[in-house]
Amino acid sequence: MNIDNQTHLTLEVELVDQHGARLALGAHQPGGSSRTEVVDIGPSWTFEVSYGGRQVDRQTLNRATLARQGWTIHVPATATADLERAGYR
């Protein structure tokens, strides 16, 4: 699994399975892509992305979509735009 953090902030990423169990994927620096090993949780994958405990992005993708994306989740630059305008760095 690759995390493409397109924001300017270090973000925490969690993977949530269909039963609500959470797997912390850790902190991911801005830019580029960081690789994290994860187990296959089934046909549907939900990623919750936060900064300072505040959720900034949530995406649910199916396994086929993730495979087409090269097992990469893209966190758009706009996910933290409000925080960055407020002065967070």
Secondary structure, DSSP 8 states (H G I E B T S, - for coil): -EEEE-SSS-EEEEEE-TTS-EEEEEEE-SSSEEE-------SEEEEEEEETTEEEEEEEEEHHHHHHTTSEEEE-GGGGHHHHHTT--
